[in-house]
Amino acid sequence: VGGTGAFPASRQARALWAGFELAERERAALEDLVARGRRLALAAGIEIPRADLERPFTPHLTLARPRPGERVPPAFADLRFDLDWRAEEVSLFESAGAGSPGGRYPVRARCA
């Protein structure tokens, strides 16, 4: 876990995140997994907006979602985690209504 960022990269961000510092091999494997997932989704008839398909994949851990209209604290950009850890479990969440009041994130799969 390394530096921080925001989506979109502005003061009106909808998500604040911590990034992952990956070796080239790990990054390539993760990008391949994302590409395969997108191809399978499209083949299953799931629409993926063009902007999402063209946006580069950013491996990250979402830390917070500011309330609409709240500004990102300037100190957030200076946070450094410098953590070396290995996940014991990975959960796949569905982003159902993300960014809206009452948005929910049901777990769809877990892997330990």
Helices and strands as residue ranges (DSSP letters): E 4-7, E 15-19, H 24-43, H 50-54, E 60-64, G 74-78, E 90-93, E 107-111
